[in-house]
Amino acid sequence: MRTPDTWGEVHLTETIAKSRLSTVPAVEVALVHWPAEEDRREELRRAGQPRLLLVERGAPPIPSDELEDWIRLPADDIDLRVRVEALRRRTDASADSAPQLDGDGVLRVGDRWVSLPPVEARITGALLDRFGAVVSRDALARSGWPGGSPGRNALDVHVLRLRRRLSPLGLAIRTVRSRGYLLESASGGQVVAGRNGHRLGV
């Protein structure tokens, strides 16, 4: 069993990928010391990288999404690997169902897809870039109409249409009062979303 002192030998940017089982795809799981690296935890969350919090003292935090778990130090190596393996599999499952928006405006989630008109595709792209986070109305308007501002109610009309189009894909656009909109899984679970064939962090 490792002690907090020996855990200090682990470099802060080290991942557990090198100790993966041969049957598991290489997925980087970052080790984050808690509470010492609270800021780094948030950076990794925004990047969509799975992370295992090494709780050194105090109460453990509530996981911020499905790509996070924690373990209290000192921890047994077997327990550590089990937590890392679970995070890796969870990440793989999320990536398989991640929304993908291509350059032709076709949005795919798994084997389901919908073709979006140009304005709605641009709005969706902006929401995907910050999947699970709030995007302001101004930012969405600039993305949907890069040549100039739309009419007062134009954004609301297109968001309403988008909600109807995305619902069969298991996606939901939420209104955040006085702030804007966010796109997420209709079930509330987090996936790592992407556009133009790339998976992006949140």
C-alpha positions as CSV (number, residue, x, y, z in Angstrom):
1,M,0.0,0.0,0.0
2,R,1.3,3.4,-0.9
3,T,1.5,6.3,1.5
4,P,0.9,10.0,0.8
5,D,4.7,10.5,0.6
6,T,5.2,7.8,-2.0
7,W,2.3,9.2,-4.0
8,G,4.1,12.5,-4.1
9,E,6.6,10.8,-6.4
10,V,4.0,10.6,-9.1
11,H,4.5,13.5,-11.5
12,L,1.4,15.7,-11.5
13,T,0.9,15.3,-15.3
14,E,1.4,11.5,-15.2
15,T,-1.4,9.3,-16.6
16,I,-2.2,5.7,-16.0
17,A,-2.4,4.7,-19.7
18,K,0.9,3.0,-19.6
19,S,-0.3,0.5,-17.0
20,R,-3.5,-0.4,-19.0
21,L,-4.6,-4.0,-19.7
22,S,-3.7,-5.2,-23.2
23,T,-7.4,-5.6,-24.1
24,V,-8.3,-2.0,-23.2
25,P,-7.8,0.9,-25.7
26,A,-5.3,3.6,-24.7
27,V,-7.2,6.3,-22.9
28,E,-5.3,8.8,-20.7
29,V,-6.6,9.0,-17.2
30,A,-5.1,11.9,-15.4
31,L,-4.1,11.7,-11.7
32,V,-5.1,14.8,-9.8
33,H,-4.2,15.5,-6.2
34,W,-7.1,16.8,-4.2
35,P,-7.5,19.5,-3.0
36,A,-4.1,20.8,-4.0
37,E,-4.8,20.7,-7.7
38,E,-8.4,22.0,-7.8
39,D,-7.6,24.4,-10.7
40,R,-6.0,21.6,-12.8
41,R,-9.1,19.5,-12.1
42,E,-11.3,22.2,-13.7
43,E,-8.9,22.5,-16.7
44,L,-9.1,18.7,-17.3
45,R,-12.9,18.8,-17.0
46,R,-13.2,21.5,-19.6
47,A,-10.8,19.5,-21.9
48,G,-13.0,16.4,-21.5
49,Q,-10.2,14.3,-20.1
50,P,-11.0,11.5,-17.6
51,R,-9.4,12.1,-14.2
52,L,-8.9,10.2,-10.9
53,L,-8.8,12.5,-7.9
54,L,-6.2,11.4,-5.3
55,V,-7.9,12.6,-2.1
56,E,-5.2,13.5,0.4
57,R,-7.3,15.0,3.2
58,G,-10.8,16.2,4.0
59,A,-14.0,15.3,2.3
60,P,-13.9,14.1,-1.3
61,P,-15.6,16.3,-3.9
62,I,-18.7,15.4,-5.7
63,P,-17.7,14.1,-9.2
64,S,-18.4,16.9,-11.7
65,D,-19.3,14.5,-14.5
66,E,-19.1,10.8,-15.6
67,L,-15.4,11.1,-16.5
68,E,-14.3,11.7,-12.9
69,D,-13.8,9.4,-9.9
70,W,-11.8,9.6,-6.7
71,I,-9.8,7.4,-4.3
72,R,-8.5,8.2,-0.9
73,L,-4.8,8.0,-0.1
74,P,-3.1,5.8,0.9
75,A,-4.6,3.5,-1.7
76,D,-3.9,-0.1,-2.7
77,D,-2.5,-0.5,-6.3
78,I,-5.3,-2.9,-7.2
79,D,-8.0,-0.5,-6.0
80,L,-6.3,2.2,-8.1
81,R,-6.2,0.2,-11.2
82,V,-9.9,-0.8,-10.8
83,R,-10.9,2.9,-10.6
84,V,-8.8,3.8,-13.6
85,E,-10.2,0.8,-15.6
86,A,-13.8,1.9,-14.8
87,L,-13.0,5.5,-15.9
88,R,-11.4,4.3,-19.1
89,R,-14.4,2.1,-20.0
90,R,-16.8,4.9,-19.2
91,T,-14.9,7.2,-21.5
92,D,-15.0,4.7,-24.3
93,A,-18.7,4.3,-23.9
94,S,-19.2,8.1,-24.0
95,A,-17.0,8.6,-27.1
96,D,-19.0,5.9,-29.0
97,S,-22.2,8.0,-28.6
98,A,-20.7,11.5,-28.9
99,P,-22.5,13.9,-31.3
100,Q,-20.6,14.5,-34.5
101,L,-21.4,17.4,-36.8
102,D,-19.8,17.3,-40.2
103,G,-19.1,20.0,-42.7
104,D,-22.3,19.3,-44.6
105,G,-24.5,20.0,-41.6
106,V,-25.2,16.3,-40.8
107,L,-25.4,15.7,-37.1
108,R,-24.8,12.0,-36.0
109,V,-25.3,10.4,-32.7
110,G,-24.4,6.7,-32.9
111,D,-26.4,5.3,-35.8
112,R,-28.9,8.1,-35.8
113,W,-28.6,11.3,-37.8
114,V,-30.3,14.5,-38.9
115,S,-29.5,17.0,-41.6
116,L,-29.5,20.6,-40.4
117,P,-30.1,23.8,-42.5
118,P,-27.0,26.1,-42.6
119,V,-28.1,28.5,-39.8
120,E,-29.1,25.7,-37.5
121,A,-25.9,23.8,-38.2
122,R,-23.8,26.8,-37.3
123,I,-25.8,27.3,-34.0
124,T,-25.4,23.6,-33.3
125,G,-21.7,23.8,-33.9
126,A,-21.3,26.6,-31.4
127,L,-23.3,24.6,-28.8
128,L,-21.2,21.5,-29.5
129,D,-18.0,23.4,-29.0
130,R,-19.1,23.9,-25.4
131,F,-21.2,20.8,-24.9
132,G,-22.7,20.8,-21.5
133,A,-21.8,24.4,-20.8
134,V,-23.8,27.6,-21.3
135,V,-23.3,29.5,-24.6
136,S,-24.5,33.1,-24.5
137,R,-27.3,34.4,-26.9
138,D,-24.8,36.8,-28.4
139,A,-22.3,34.1,-29.2
140,L,-25.0,31.9,-30.8
141,A,-26.3,34.9,-32.8
142,R,-22.7,35.6,-34.1
143,S,-22.3,31.9,-35.0
144,G,-25.7,31.6,-36.7
145,W,-25.5,34.9,-38.6
146,P,-21.8,35.8,-39.1
147,G,-22.7,38.5,-41.6
148,G,-24.8,40.5,-39.1
149,S,-27.3,40.3,-36.3
150,P,-30.6,38.5,-36.8
151,G,-34.0,39.9,-35.9
152,R,-35.0,40.0,-32.2
153,N,-36.8,36.7,-32.2
154,A,-34.9,34.9,-34.9
155,L,-32.6,33.0,-32.5
156,D,-35.5,31.8,-30.4
157,V,-37.3,30.5,-33.5
158,H,-34.3,28.5,-34.7
159,V,-33.6,27.1,-31.2
160,L,-37.2,25.9,-31.0
161,R,-36.7,24.2,-34.4
162,L,-33.4,22.7,-33.3
163,R,-35.0,21.3,-30.1
164,R,-37.5,19.4,-32.3
165,R,-34.8,18.2,-34.7
166,L,-32.4,17.0,-32.0
167,S,-34.9,15.4,-29.7
168,P,-34.9,12.1,-31.7
169,L,-31.1,11.9,-31.3
170,G,-31.4,12.0,-27.5
171,L,-30.1,15.6,-27.3
172,A,-31.7,18.5,-25.5
173,I,-31.1,22.3,-25.6
174,R,-31.7,23.8,-22.2
175,T,-32.5,27.5,-21.5
176,V,-30.4,29.1,-18.8
177,R,-32.3,32.2,-17.7
178,S,-30.5,35.5,-18.4
179,R,-27.4,33.6,-19.7
180,G,-28.1,31.6,-22.8
181,Y,-28.5,28.0,-23.9
182,L,-26.6,24.7,-23.3
183,L,-26.7,21.5,-25.3
184,E,-26.5,18.2,-23.4
185,S,-27.7,14.6,-23.5
186,A,-31.5,14.4,-22.8
187,S,-30.8,12.0,-20.0
188,G,-28.4,14.5,-18.4
189,G,-25.4,12.3,-18.8
190,Q,-22.2,13.8,-20.2
191,V,-20.5,12.8,-23.4
192,V,-17.5,14.3,-25.1
193,A,-19.0,16.0,-28.1
194,G,-17.4,17.1,-31.4
195,R,-17.9,18.8,-34.7
196,N,-16.3,18.3,-38.1
197,G,-15.2,14.8,-37.1
198,H,-13.4,15.9,-33.9
199,R,-14.4,15.2,-30.4
200,L,-14.1,18.2,-28.2
201,G,-14.0,18.9,-24.5
202,V,-16.6,20.8,-22.5
